[in-house]
Each structure stands twice: as structure tokens, then as C-alpha cells.
Amino acid sequence: MKKSVVLVSGGLDSATCCGFARKEGFEIYAMSFSYGQRHRVELESAKKVASFFNAKEHRIIDIDLRAFGGSSLTSDMDVPKNCFPRGENSISKEVNSGVHHQNHNIPNTYVPARNTIFLSYALGWAEVLGCNDIFIGVNAVDYSGYPDCRPQFIEAFQKMANLATKAAVENQKITIHTPLISLTKAQIIKAGISMNIDYGITHSCYDPSPDGLACGSCDSCIIRKNGFLDAGVKDPTHYQG
């Protein structure tokens, strides 16, 4: 099997991304991050996802993005609740068009440069593994408006990767795979169900309780709940209350 590095957060999207990698015939080398996030329960889910897909190896990288802060996921700022949706895909359309008149459209759950950092680590491991393929579950439709989930960002990173690496210079071109980027959450869930993915092992909440129950009211929880509802699939998530 061809090798692939798959970024695995423990969420619904990254689990489905693993499913696509496996469906396309790739052996999975899973990479997750302990980056100082408040929702560390996601790392337990990441371990379950990596195990579910029989990952050849699963590395959890320790970095501390709390050193910079700037996000409610890496600081003491409150996680916004009951703020999504803000009109049908209005944020997604604005972000994808490259129009940013005010930063208020991007919630404080955005972690500065997170996907750039994660992909850079994945790129380094891919070079060591002799692997040309990296999978990331970014989505530019049903999401909170993060700029590093856009197709333009992925295209730019892939171009950089093929300028910056020894592998690329030796004609081993790097490909960043984003199988979910143009899918709605319902379409992602339906695709996962068709691949027999157990979404009960995944975790999406930005602000879970100490025992790991999802809050049910942050952007990520609302998007997840709406996705299962639109897909006509029972949501296996355990919510508070």
C-alpha cells in the first residue's frame, strides 16, 4: 500500500478523511497534536480513530500554541455559544471569495496559523517516511469561516511544499489531499456511513465538560448536529443535559 500522512484531530471530518485515504488504497500514518487546546478529550478520540483504521503508526506531537494565545481554544477566552448559523453558508462564501472586510466574521475559536503549522509537521514526517501524500479534512462549506480551510490556502501550501523539500527537488511531488473540502456536513456523514465509519468514537465539541460531554451549543456542535439531522442519520454524540 502507498503511504500517506493523515492529520487526525479525533473529529468527524478527520475520521472521514481517514476513510477516504483508506478507500483510495493508502496506508495511514496518523498525526495528531497536543497543542495546548482546552478540548484535550479530542486526543482520546484521535487514538480511537487511528486504531479504527489500523494506522501503521500514530504520532501525537507536543507543541504549545498557548504561547501565542489569540484563540478561545488556547486561552481563557470564552468559547462562543449559539452563534451559528449566520445565514446559509454566508461566512463560507465570503471567506472563499477572499473578501474580509472585518474580522468579526471569523470566530475566536480560530487558532492562528494552526493548519499551516500542522501541515508543516506532516510534510516533515512525510519526507522521512518517503511518502508523497498528505490528507487533511479541511472543509470550505459547513464550517466556521476559518481562512486556513480554503482551497486557495491548500493550493498555496502544496506549491510551497513542492519548492521547499528535498523530495520535490528529486521529482517526488507532494500532494495535499482534501477529499472533504467541497462537501456539506451531511454529505460528509453520508460518505462516512457508506464506509462504515463509527462516528461514536469521534469528538467535535470546542468546550466539552470535564467528563468529555459535548456542550451542544458551540459552532462545532451545532454544525455537527445539523449535519446528522440533514443526513437523516442518528447522532451518536453524548451532549450535556
C-alpha positions, 0 to 999 in steps of 0.5 A: 500500500502507498503511504500517506500522512493523515492529520487526525484531530479525533473529529468527524471530518478527520475520521472521514478523511481517514476513510477516504485515504483508506478507500483510495488504497493508502496506508495511514500514518496518523498525526495528531497534536497536543497543542495546548487546546482546552478540548484535550478529550479530542486526543482520546478520540484521535487514538480511537480513530487511528486504531479504527483504521489500523494506522501503521503508526500514530504520532501525537506531537507536543507543541504549545500554541498557548504561547501565542494565545489569540484563540478561545481554544488556547486561552481563557477566552470564552468559547462562543455559544449559539452563534451559528448559523449566520445565514446559509453558508454566508461566512463560507462564501465570503471567506472563499471569495477572499473578501474580509472586510472585518474580522468579526466574521471569523470566530475566536475559536480560530487558532492562528496559523494552526493548519499551516503549522500542522501541515508543516509537521506532516510534510516533515514526517512525510519526507522521512517516511518517503511518502508523497501524500498528505490528507487533511479534512479541511472543509470550505462549506459547513464550517466556521469561516476559518481562512486556513480551510480554503482551497486557495490556502491548500493550493498555496501550501502544496506549491510551497511544499513542492519548492521547499523539500528535498523530495520535490527537488528529486521529482517526488511531488507532494500532494495535499489531499482534501477529499472533504473540502467541497462537501456539506456536513451531511454529505460528509456523514453520508460518505462516512456511513457508506464506509462504515465509519463509527462516528461514536468514537469521534469528538467535535465539541470546542468546550466539552465538560470535564467528563468529555460531554459535548456542550451542544451549543458551540459552532462545532456542535451545532454544525455537527448536529445539523449535519446528522439531522440533514443526513437523516442519520442518528447522532451518536454524540453524548451532549450535556443535559 
